[in-house]
Amino acid sequence: MNVFTNPNQLHVNYGLKIAAGLIAYFLIMKFSGLLNIVELRLLNLFILVGGIYMALKKFQQSHGQHINYFRALITGVATGAIASLVFAAFLFLYVQFLDQGFMQYIIDHEPMGRFLNPYMVSFIVALEGVFSGLLVTFVLINYINTDEPNER
């Protein structure tokens, strides 16, 4: 059984799928020349929401339509964290080795750019993604039907 078929590894499965979606979106933006439009990063949130929602629904489906509130919280946050860390690692490799001009663009055009380097950029993206995953999970588990905390 691999990570994509193991029901106990849903957070890894969907985290990697979300990361793949974020990387694909990033590359689409790069090749279409829209990478410097910061506002388009908001669309990353839709990829994150969709992936975490699908992970929670898959968890619920694979556990007899039951999902404990706290287990849902752990699953969603872990899914978002894995996606964010993988995407941050990709971004680090991208700005460090593949497109150093993009890193220079960030340094030149961001308000605190002169203090940034590939490590800080990746860390900020990872931190932002983890907290976005936490917020998205909190909203989604209040939207889907979860069991009471003292059930199952």
RABELDA-V682947 format. One record per pair of residues at least 6 apart in sequence whose C-alpha atoms are under 6 Angstrom apart, sorted by the first residue. I is the first residue (numbers start at 1). J is the second residue. Records with the same first field share a line. If there is no record, write none. Layout:
I: J  J
This chain:
3: 9  13
4: 13
11: 75  78  79
14: 55
15: 79  82  83
16: 83
18: 51  83
19: 83  87
29: 35
52: 76
60: 66  67
67: 146  147
68: 146  147
69: 146  149
76: 137
77: 133  134
80: 130  133
81: 130
84: 126  129
85: 126
88: 122  125  126
92: 118  122
95: 103
96: 118
106: 113
107: 113  114
